[in-house]
């Protein structure tokens, strides 16, 4: 794989805002900052070209009924591609009077 040799781990809210991240390499994400918390995952973190397709996969999961899911994905760049395995977990967290819905996104090289 081009750059995603290690685990990429994110906790996202329903809008795609990063609440927590653990990025263990110079992977396929913009990790130049020490913390990615507060950034929009789709607009400010992901660096591959087919981010819209990736977002549709995550949206389909978050709008579905399964608490866990996974899919394989090919990240496309100008001159290369990278295959990844994406594991998803949906969690809910009490926040004041409502419930905050979060998605745990675990991304690893497909081997």
Secondary structure, 3 states (H helix, E strand, C coil): CCCCCCCEEEEECCCCEEEEEEECCCCCECCCCCCCCCCEHHHHHECCCCHHHHHHHHHHHHHCCCCEEEEEEEEECCCCEEEEEEEEEEEEEEECCEEEEEEEEEEEECC
